[in-house]
Amino acid sequence: MAYRASQTLLSYDSGGRNVYHAALMAQVTNRPRTALRILPLRLRDTTEFSRTFPTWAEIEAWAHHTLGEHEAELAALRAWRLVLPDDPLIREHEAGALVALGRVGLVSLLADSALLVPPDGWYYPNVGLIPGIIALETRAHGHAALAPALLDKALTWYAARTTDPSATLRARFEHAQVLSWAGRDQEAEAQLQSLIIAAPDSVRYLGQLGVVAVRLGHAGLASRMDRQLAAPSLPI
């Protein structure tokens, strides 16, 4: 059904309209080849912003990565970096492609360069998470020895910002995620507890605290988070 829906979107597209939604549908239904087939249709759009929308780069990188086409992924991302030189997410995906290819020499530099991007992007303001995500890629592709230094970069970035009372809830949550990835679950638990005080119905905070509680062996807390997540009145 999802595939037929994406075909329908394409069938009445004119001038690039609806192509983006079709590509997103292909992504969320895990159809990377469909996404790659849709991608060139963005060039029909008459506005440069729509043709070079940053999320297009993410969709293209995801599709190639999912298919294991890492050389094509890397080539696509380097082409996108010429178009969007200040986009931190492109650097994150480029590092992921290099890790998958076993070419890890530039990975740390890409993480550092992402941290230098001013945190004002509309869709990815907290660039501190990027080294942490790259660290997860190194673990997934057999280069776990690189992960601690990358996680330290992320933790240093957040430590300099999340102690400020004005730090956003999103930044504090991301900090908790990185702490957990680095094996510092007790600190992550404390951060998440404070977040739940601020937003007691957040499924993200409840879920992450439940995961951390399980890892720490805090069965009572984990069960409580499970019950709260199961509450029928909890907003989605």
Backbone torsions as a table, in degrees:
resi	resn	phi	psi	omega
1	MET	NA	-44.5	-179.4
2	ALA	-60.9	-40.1	-179.1
3	TYR	-64.4	-44.1	179.5
4	ARG	-63.0	-35.6	178.5
5	ALA	-63.7	-41.3	179.0
6	SER	-65.8	-34.6	176.8
7	GLN	-64.9	-39.4	179.3
8	THR	-63.1	-42.5	178.4
9	LEU	-59.3	-41.9	-179.2
10	LEU	-69.6	-33.0	-172.7
11	SER	-67.3	-30.5	179.2
12	TYR	-108.3	15.5	176.5
13	ASP	-72.1	140.9	173.4
14	SER	-145.0	127.7	180.0
15	GLY	69.9	22.4	175.1
16	GLY	94.5	-9.0	-179.9
17	ARG	-66.3	144.3	177.3
18	ASN	74.6	-11.4	-179.1
19	VAL	-62.5	-42.5	-179.5
20	TYR	-58.5	-45.1	-179.0
21	HIS	-66.8	-35.0	176.2
22	ALA	-64.4	-41.7	178.8
23	ALA	-64.7	-41.9	177.2
24	LEU	-62.7	-39.9	178.5
25	MET	-62.4	-40.9	177.2
26	ALA	-62.2	-38.3	-179.6
27	GLN	-67.7	-49.1	-175.3
28	VAL	-70.6	-19.9	176.2
29	THR	-99.1	12.4	174.0
30	ASN	58.7	52.5	176.8
31	ARG	-122.1	76.9	-173.8
32	PRO	-63.0	-37.5	-179.1
33	ARG	-67.5	-36.3	175.6
34	THR	-63.6	-42.0	179.1
35	ALA	-60.2	-42.6	-179.6
36	LEU	-67.8	-32.0	178.0
37	ARG	-72.0	-32.6	179.7
38	ILE	-75.1	-35.2	-169.7
39	LEU	-49.7	-46.4	-178.1
40	PRO	-63.0	-19.2	-177.7
41	LEU	-69.6	-14.8	177.5
42	ARG	-62.2	-23.9	-176.9
43	LEU	-69.0	-12.1	174.8
44	ARG	-68.7	-25.0	-174.9
45	ASP	-64.5	143.6	-175.4
46	THR	-85.1	-10.7	-178.1
47	THR	-106.0	134.9	-178.1
48	GLU	-62.6	-37.3	-178.6
49	PHE	-59.3	-44.4	-179.1
50	SER	-67.9	-35.7	-179.8
51	ARG	-69.5	-31.2	-176.1
52	THR	-113.1	26.3	179.4
53	PHE	-56.7	130.2	-173.4
54	PRO	-56.2	-32.6	-177.5
55	THR	-65.3	-23.5	174.7
56	TRP	-57.7	-42.1	-179.9
57	ALA	-62.6	-41.0	179.8
58	GLU	-64.5	-42.6	180.0
59	ILE	-63.3	-43.9	-179.2
60	GLU	-64.3	-42.9	179.0
61	ALA	-63.5	-44.5	179.3
62	TRP	-58.2	-45.5	-176.2
63	ALA	-62.0	-48.8	179.8
64	HIS	-65.0	-40.1	-178.6
65	HIS	-64.0	-42.7	-179.8
66	THR	-62.4	-36.3	-179.7
67	LEU	-82.6	-4.5	-177.8
68	GLY	76.4	16.9	-178.6
69	GLU	-93.1	70.5	-168.9
70	HIS	-75.5	-29.8	174.8
71	GLU	-65.1	-43.5	178.0
72	ALA	-66.1	-37.7	177.7
73	GLU	-60.7	-47.5	-178.7
74	LEU	-63.8	-43.4	179.7
75	ALA	-62.6	-42.6	179.9
76	ALA	-63.9	-43.4	-177.9
77	LEU	-66.8	-37.0	179.0
78	ARG	-69.6	-31.5	173.8
79	ALA	-68.2	-41.7	178.9
80	TRP	-65.2	-33.7	-178.4
81	ARG	-66.1	-26.9	174.7
82	LEU	-68.9	-33.2	-179.5
83	VAL	-81.2	-39.2	-175.9
84	LEU	-126.8	71.7	-171.7
85	PRO	-65.7	-21.3	-176.4
86	ASP	-102.1	10.2	-177.4
87	ASP	-83.0	115.9	-176.1
88	PRO	-70.8	-29.1	-177.6
89	LEU	-66.4	-32.8	177.2
90	ILE	-64.0	-38.4	178.2
91	ARG	-66.5	-37.9	176.9
92	GLU	-60.2	-48.4	-178.3
93	HIS	-67.9	-35.3	177.4
94	GLU	-62.0	-42.6	177.2
95	ALA	-62.3	-39.9	178.3
96	GLY	-62.4	-40.0	177.9
97	ALA	-65.0	-42.7	179.6
98	LEU	-63.8	-40.8	178.3
99	VAL	-61.6	-44.2	-180.0
100	ALA	-62.5	-30.4	178.9
101	LEU	-85.1	-6.7	-178.9
102	GLY	80.7	11.1	179.5
103	ARG	-100.5	81.3	-167.9
104	VAL	-94.2	1.7	-174.8
105	GLY	-61.6	-33.0	-176.5
106	LEU	-97.8	-1.0	-171.6
107	VAL	-63.1	-44.7	-179.6
108	SER	-63.9	-38.8	178.7
109	LEU	-65.7	-38.2	177.7
110	LEU	-65.0	-39.9	177.0
111	ALA	-61.8	-44.8	179.0
112	ASP	-62.4	-41.5	-177.7
113	SER	-68.1	-33.0	177.1
114	ALA	-65.4	-37.4	-179.6
115	LEU	-67.8	-19.5	179.8
116	LEU	-83.2	-11.2	179.6
117	VAL	-71.4	129.3	179.1
118	PRO	-55.8	134.2	-175.1
119	PRO	-78.0	63.0	-178.2
120	ASP	-129.6	15.4	177.4
121	GLY	-69.1	144.2	-174.5
122	TRP	-71.1	-27.5	-174.3
123	TYR	-110.4	-8.9	-175.6
124	TYR	-150.7	65.7	-174.1
125	PRO	-72.7	-27.0	-174.6
126	ASN	-99.4	85.7	-176.5
127	VAL	-66.9	-14.3	178.6
128	GLY	-59.3	-24.3	-179.6
129	LEU	-71.7	-22.6	-172.4
130	ILE	-60.5	-48.6	177.6
131	PRO	-59.7	-32.6	177.7
132	GLY	-65.4	-42.6	178.8
133	ILE	-66.5	-39.4	176.8
134	ILE	-62.6	-37.4	177.7
135	ALA	-59.9	-40.6	177.9
136	LEU	-63.5	-37.2	177.4
137	GLU	-64.1	-40.1	179.4
138	THR	-63.3	-37.0	177.6
139	ARG	-67.5	-40.4	-176.5
140	ALA	-68.9	-27.3	-174.6
141	HIS	-109.9	20.6	171.9
142	GLY	84.4	20.6	179.2
143	HIS	-125.1	44.2	-173.3
144	ALA	-60.5	-22.6	-179.4
145	ALA	-63.2	-21.6	179.3
146	LEU	-82.1	-17.6	-171.2
147	ALA	-62.9	-45.2	-175.8
148	PRO	-57.0	-43.0	-179.0
149	ALA	-66.4	-37.6	178.3
150	LEU	-68.0	-41.6	177.3
151	LEU	-63.9	-36.4	176.9
152	ASP	-62.0	-38.1	177.6
153	LYS	-60.8	-45.9	-179.7
154	ALA	-64.7	-44.9	-177.9
155	LEU	-65.1	-37.7	177.4
156	THR	-63.7	-41.2	179.7
157	TRP	-61.4	-47.4	-178.3
158	TYR	-71.3	-37.5	-178.6
159	ALA	-60.1	-31.0	-180.0
160	ALA	-77.1	-8.5	-172.9
161	ARG	-125.6	-33.3	-172.2
162	THR	-83.7	-8.0	174.3
163	THR	-77.2	-16.5	177.6
164	ASP	-70.9	130.3	179.6
165	PRO	-57.4	-22.0	-178.9
166	SER	-86.6	0.5	-179.5
167	ALA	-59.1	138.8	-178.0
168	THR	-70.4	155.9	176.5
169	LEU	-61.1	-36.1	179.6
170	ARG	-61.8	-45.0	-179.4
171	ALA	-63.9	-40.0	179.8
172	ARG	-67.1	-36.3	177.7
173	PHE	-67.5	-44.3	178.4
174	GLU	-61.5	-38.5	177.1
175	HIS	-59.8	-43.3	178.7
176	ALA	-62.4	-39.2	177.4
177	GLN	-60.8	-46.2	-177.7
178	VAL	-66.8	-39.2	176.3
179	LEU	-57.4	-42.5	179.0
180	SER	-66.6	-42.5	177.9
181	TRP	-59.6	-32.1	-179.2
182	ALA	-85.0	3.3	179.4
183	GLY	82.4	12.1	-179.7
184	ARG	-100.3	62.4	-171.2
185	ASP	-70.0	-30.8	178.7
186	GLN	-63.8	-42.3	176.7
187	GLU	-66.5	-39.0	177.9
188	ALA	-62.9	-40.7	179.9
189	GLU	-61.4	-44.6	179.6
190	ALA	-62.4	-41.8	178.7
191	GLN	-63.4	-43.1	-178.6
192	LEU	-68.8	-36.8	176.6
193	GLN	-58.9	-42.0	179.2
194	SER	-68.4	-34.0	177.9
195	LEU	-67.0	-39.2	-179.3
196	ILE	-68.2	-29.6	173.3
197	ILE	-61.6	-39.6	-179.4
198	ALA	-76.4	-33.5	-176.4
199	ALA	-141.4	78.3	-171.6
200	PRO	-66.5	-16.6	-178.0
201	ASP	-104.1	10.7	-179.2
202	SER	-73.9	116.9	179.6
203	VAL	-66.5	-29.7	178.9
204	ARG	-65.9	-45.7	-178.1
205	TYR	-68.6	-44.2	179.6
206	LEU	-62.1	-44.8	-178.8
207	GLY	-64.9	-45.0	-179.1
208	GLN	-66.6	-38.4	177.7
209	LEU	-65.0	-37.2	176.7
210	GLY	-61.8	-42.7	178.8
211	VAL	-62.3	-46.6	-179.2
212	VAL	-63.9	-40.1	179.6
213	ALA	-61.9	-40.8	177.3
214	VAL	-61.5	-43.9	-178.1
215	ARG	-64.9	-31.2	-180.0
216	LEU	-87.1	-5.8	-178.0
217	GLY	79.2	18.6	179.1
218	HIS	-89.1	79.6	-171.5
219	ALA	-64.5	-38.5	-179.3
220	GLY	-62.6	-44.8	179.2
221	LEU	-65.9	-41.6	179.4
222	ALA	-61.9	-41.8	179.1
223	SER	-65.4	-38.0	179.0
224	ARG	-65.2	-41.0	177.5
225	MET	-64.4	-38.2	179.0
226	ASP	-62.2	-43.6	179.6
227	ARG	-65.2	-40.4	-179.9
228	GLN	-66.5	-38.5	178.7
229	LEU	-67.1	-28.1	-179.5
230	ALA	-83.7	-7.7	-177.4
231	ALA	-62.2	127.5	-177.1
232	PRO	-64.8	-21.0	-178.0
233	SER	-87.5	-3.2	-176.4
234	LEU	-70.2	125.7	179.5
235	PRO	-67.8	145.8	178.6
236	ILE	-96.8	NA	NA
